[in-house]
Amino acid sequence: GGSATTLKYIDRFLMYYILTAERLERTAPWFERLASTDEARLKALQDVIIDDSLGICDELDKRMEHHLATYHDEWAEVVKNPDKFAHLFKQFANTDEVQPADEMIEFV
């Protein structure tokens, strides 16, 4: 159906970005590097993600399947077992003292 196809294209987009972006490069600069105009950029993505112009869609799909199968949500573990991780969360890294919220500087 339509939503399954949409999700497949989103997954491919994310994998293509992960595989082709420079280290720590955000999506906007990466997208701008694809071509000189937005229309050309979208066409370039369509060619790769939908029309499989590079012949990599199967690989992108497999990589996303592997990612989803092996993903571990570290924050979910913290939420499920807060006492196990409470020692890692302190207001200040160099002291056990705490500052009440009403004494904190408020930036407006």
C-alpha atoms as a printed R data frame, in Angstrom:
    type eleno elety resid chain resno      x      y       z
1   ATOM     1    CA   GLY     A     1  0.000  0.000   0.000
2   ATOM     2    CA   GLY     A     2  0.826  3.681  -0.075
3   ATOM     3    CA   SER     A     3  2.068  4.018   3.497
4   ATOM     4    CA   ALA     A     4  4.346  0.968   3.177
5   ATOM     5    CA   THR     A     5  5.852  2.435   0.019
6   ATOM     6    CA   THR     A     6  6.267  5.821   1.686
7   ATOM     7    CA   LEU     A     7  8.076  4.234   4.637
8   ATOM     8    CA   LYS     A     8 10.319  2.275   2.269
9   ATOM     9    CA   TYR     A     9 11.301  5.495   0.478
10  ATOM    10    CA   ILE     A    10 11.931  7.279   3.782
11  ATOM    11    CA   ASP     A    11 14.108  4.379   4.948
12  ATOM    12    CA   ARG     A    12 16.060  4.477   1.693
13  ATOM    13    CA   PHE     A    13 16.484  8.239   1.981
14  ATOM    14    CA   LEU     A    14 17.865  7.910   5.517
15  ATOM    15    CA   MET     A    15 20.235  5.098   4.565
16  ATOM    16    CA   TYR     A    16 21.413  6.948   1.458
17  ATOM    17    CA   TYR     A    17 22.077 10.016   3.591
18  ATOM    18    CA   ILE     A    18 23.939  7.982   6.228
19  ATOM    19    CA   LEU     A    19 26.112  6.324   3.581
20  ATOM    20    CA   THR     A    20 26.905  9.420   1.513
21  ATOM    21    CA   ALA     A    21 27.022 12.350   3.945
22  ATOM    22    CA   GLU     A    22 30.309 13.597   5.329
23  ATOM    23    CA   ARG     A    23 30.978 12.752   8.964
24  ATOM    24    CA   LEU     A    24 28.714 14.923  11.172
25  ATOM    25    CA   GLU     A    25 27.218 16.617   8.101
26  ATOM    26    CA   ARG     A    26 23.653 17.723   8.650
27  ATOM    27    CA   THR     A    27 20.922 16.908   6.139
28  ATOM    28    CA   ALA     A    28 20.505 20.438   4.713
29  ATOM    29    CA   PRO     A    29 24.134 20.878   3.560
30  ATOM    30    CA   TRP     A    30 24.148 17.289   2.287
31  ATOM    31    CA   PHE     A    31 20.950 17.919   0.329
32  ATOM    32    CA   GLU     A    32 22.414 21.120  -1.160
33  ATOM    33    CA   ARG     A    33 25.452 19.180  -2.409
34  ATOM    34    CA   LEU     A    34 23.245 16.837  -4.469
35  ATOM    35    CA   ALA     A    35 22.625 19.394  -7.241
36  ATOM    36    CA   SER     A    36 22.454 23.131  -7.940
37  ATOM    37    CA   THR     A    37 18.673 23.639  -7.569
38  ATOM    38    CA   ASP     A    38 15.999 22.190  -5.297
39  ATOM    39    CA   GLU     A    39 14.216 20.723  -8.302
40  ATOM    40    CA   ALA     A    40 17.401 18.998  -9.456
41  ATOM    41    CA   ARG     A    41 18.093 17.767  -5.912
42  ATOM    42    CA   LEU     A    42 14.654 16.210  -5.638
43  ATOM    43    CA   LYS     A    43 15.088 14.639  -9.069
44  ATOM    44    CA   ALA     A    44 18.456 13.224  -7.995
45  ATOM    45    CA   LEU     A    45 16.863 11.682  -4.904
46  ATOM    46    CA   GLN     A    46 13.984 10.299  -6.954
47  ATOM    47    CA   ASP     A    47 16.445  8.742  -9.376
48  ATOM    48    CA   VAL     A    48 18.327  6.975  -6.566
49  ATOM    49    CA   ILE     A    49 15.577  6.161  -4.056
50  ATOM    50    CA   ILE     A    50 12.631  5.388  -6.319
51  ATOM    51    CA   ASP     A    51 14.043  4.617  -9.778
52  ATOM    52    CA   ASP     A    52 17.167  2.833  -8.432
53  ATOM    53    CA   SER     A    53 19.476  4.602 -10.890
54  ATOM    54    CA   LEU     A    54 22.554  3.486  -8.929
55  ATOM    55    CA   GLY     A    55 21.344 -0.085  -8.423
56  ATOM    56    CA   ILE     A    56 21.654  0.236  -4.637
57  ATOM    57    CA   CYS     A    57 18.035  0.094  -3.431
58  ATOM    58    CA   ASP     A    58 18.291 -3.561  -2.373
59  ATOM    59    CA   GLU     A    59 21.422 -2.718  -0.380
60  ATOM    60    CA   LEU     A    60 19.748  0.314   1.223
61  ATOM    61    CA   ASP     A    61 16.743 -1.846   2.161
62  ATOM    62    CA   LYS     A    62 18.975 -4.582   3.630
63  ATOM    63    CA   ARG     A    63 20.978 -2.084   5.658
64  ATOM    64    CA   MET     A    64 17.809 -0.564   7.120
65  ATOM    65    CA   GLU     A    65 16.415 -4.016   7.930
66  ATOM    66    CA   HIS     A    66 19.672 -4.851   9.729
67  ATOM    67    CA   HIS     A    67 19.597 -1.551  11.602
68  ATOM    68    CA   LEU     A    68 16.021 -2.123  12.770
69  ATOM    69    CA   ALA     A    69 16.742 -5.729  13.749
70  ATOM    70    CA   THR     A    70 19.779 -4.806  15.847
71  ATOM    71    CA   TYR     A    71 18.696 -1.427  17.248
72  ATOM    72    CA   HIS     A    72 18.905 -0.985  21.010
73  ATOM    73    CA   ASP     A    73 17.204  2.036  22.572
74  ATOM    74    CA   GLU     A    74 19.503  3.093  25.410
75  ATOM    75    CA   TRP     A    75 17.081  5.723  26.704
76  ATOM    76    CA   ALA     A    76 14.248  3.200  26.970
77  ATOM    77    CA   GLU     A    77 16.514  1.194  29.282
78  ATOM    78    CA   VAL     A    78 17.013  4.264  31.480
79  ATOM    79    CA   VAL     A    79 13.267  4.881  31.660
80  ATOM    80    CA   LYS     A    80 12.540  1.233  32.512
81  ATOM    81    CA   ASN     A    81 15.241  1.060  35.230
82  ATOM    82    CA   PRO     A    82 15.732  4.587  36.605
83  ATOM    83    CA   ASP     A    83 17.360  3.430  39.856
84  ATOM    84    CA   LYS     A    84 20.023  1.517  37.935
85  ATOM    85    CA   PHE     A    85 21.081  4.670  36.096
86  ATOM    86    CA   ALA     A    86 20.304  7.452  38.606
87  ATOM    87    CA   HIS     A    87 23.980  7.810  39.570
88  ATOM    88    CA   LEU     A    88 24.757  8.898  35.996
89  ATOM    89    CA   PHE     A    89 22.419 11.879  36.130
90  ATOM    90    CA   LYS     A    90 23.542 14.710  38.357
91  ATOM    91    CA   GLN     A    91 22.843 18.406  38.152
92  ATOM    92    CA   PHE     A    92 26.553 19.200  38.205
93  ATOM    93    CA   ALA     A    93 29.344 16.893  37.049
94  ATOM    94    CA   ASN     A    94 31.882 17.978  39.677
95  ATOM    95    CA   THR     A    95 29.744 17.950  42.848
96  ATOM    96    CA   ASP     A    96 26.788 16.196  44.450
97  ATOM    97    CA   GLU     A    97 25.342 19.529  45.522
98  ATOM    98    CA   VAL     A    98 22.167 20.687  43.840
99  ATOM    99    CA   GLN     A    99 20.838 24.138  43.123
100 ATOM   100    CA   PRO     A   100 17.098 24.627  43.596
101 ATOM   101    CA   ALA     A   101 15.273 25.755  40.475
102 ATOM   102    CA   ASP     A   102 14.206 29.049  42.066
103 ATOM   103    CA   GLU     A   103 17.882 29.972  42.575
104 ATOM   104    CA   MET     A   104 18.881 29.341  38.976
105 ATOM   105    CA   ILE     A   105 19.518 32.139  36.538
106 ATOM   106    CA   GLU     A   106 16.662 32.504  34.106
107 ATOM   107    CA   PHE     A   107 17.415 33.633  30.590
108 ATOM   108    CA   VAL     A   108 14.598 35.425  28.830
